[in-house]
Structure formats: C-alpha cells, structure tokens
Amino acid sequence: NQTFLMPVDGDILKPYSGKSGGNEGIDIAALPGTTVKAAQDGEVALISKSVGSSTIVLLRHPDNIYTVYSNVVNVTLKKGEKVRRGQPVGKVADGSPSYLHFEVRRGTESVDPAPFL
C-alpha cells in the first residue's frame, strides 16, 4: 500500500464518513495561504473551478488511485502535468474555518484517506 504525504499539517476538522455520511474525504484545518502539497507522485487529471474562487485539483496515481484537493486557490498546475510527491498544488483558500478538503479515490469510489496517510 502506498503511503501518502499529508497535504497540509493540521488537525482533522471533519473525518471521513463516506457517501452516506456526507464527507467523502477529510477536512484538515490550515491557515489561509498554507501551501498544499501533492500527496504522491502523479499526473494532473483535472482542474476544476469550484463555488466561489476556489479550485478542485484531481491527481492520478498508479493503481487507479486518485487524490482530490479542494478549497484551494493559486493553482498553477496544468492538466496532464506530472507532479512529484511534496510539490505545491496550490494554497488553502480563505474561510471560517479555513481548511483543505482532501479525498482519496479508488477509481470513482471514495475511500478513507487515513490508511494512506
């Protein structure tokens, strides 16, 4: 099993609860402007604008694993770009509280990120 880097250092505000629980990832407390790091080597599969000014970044990793980073701003990556573990993905957006939403997916199914971190 791959071990992923924690994309930001902070307390878990909201743990994984799956689709039925309404949180398909984890919310990690982080100050606005904190650098969000790629959890593992991969490739940018998608960059999508979210509600407001924040962006969602989807990275593709080996074995049909994807990581999702949302509530980020200042994303400079481009679709198809290769990224290295620890490389900046963007910055944590302003918010009250400010946090990074992080998901691990196996194909289209969300999985608990905890075993990967």
ChimeraX attribute file (.defattr): number of C-alpha atoms within 10 A of each C-alpha:
attribute: neighborCount
match mode: 1-to-1
recipient: residues
	/A:1	6
	/A:2	12
	/A:3	11
	/A:4	19
	/A:5	15
	/A:6	19
	/A:7	23
	/A:8	22
	/A:9	16
	/A:10	14
	/A:11	12
	/A:12	15
	/A:13	15
	/A:14	14
	/A:15	17
	/A:16	20
	/A:17	15
	/A:18	15
	/A:19	12
	/A:20	7
	/A:21	9
	/A:22	9
	/A:23	18
	/A:24	22
	/A:25	26
	/A:26	22
	/A:27	22
	/A:28	21
	/A:29	19
	/A:30	24
	/A:31	20
	/A:32	19
	/A:33	15
	/A:34	18
	/A:35	21
	/A:36	24
	/A:37	21
	/A:38	25
	/A:39	28
	/A:40	23
	/A:41	16
	/A:42	21
	/A:43	20
	/A:44	20
	/A:45	18
	/A:46	15
	/A:47	20
	/A:48	12
	/A:49	14
	/A:50	13
	/A:51	9
	/A:52	7
	/A:53	12
	/A:54	18
	/A:55	21
	/A:56	20
	/A:57	26
	/A:58	23
	/A:59	26
	/A:60	23
	/A:61	19
	/A:62	11
	/A:63	10
	/A:64	10
	/A:65	18
	/A:66	23
	/A:67	24
	/A:68	21
	/A:69	25
	/A:70	25
	/A:71	26
	/A:72	27
	/A:73	22
	/A:74	15
	/A:75	16
	/A:76	9
	/A:77	17
	/A:78	13
	/A:79	14
	/A:80	14
	/A:81	11
	/A:82	14
	/A:83	21
	/A:84	14
	/A:85	14
	/A:86	18
	/A:87	15
	/A:88	18
	/A:89	25
	/A:90	24
	/A:91	24
	/A:92	27
	/A:93	22
	/A:94	17
	/A:95	11
	/A:96	8
	/A:97	10
	/A:98	19
	/A:99	27
	/A:100	28
	/A:101	23
	/A:102	25
	/A:103	22
	/A:104	25
	/A:105	19
	/A:106	14
	/A:107	12
	/A:108	10
	/A:109	12
	/A:110	21
	/A:111	20
	/A:112	18
	/A:113	19
	/A:114	15
	/A:115	10
	/A:116	14
	/A:117	12
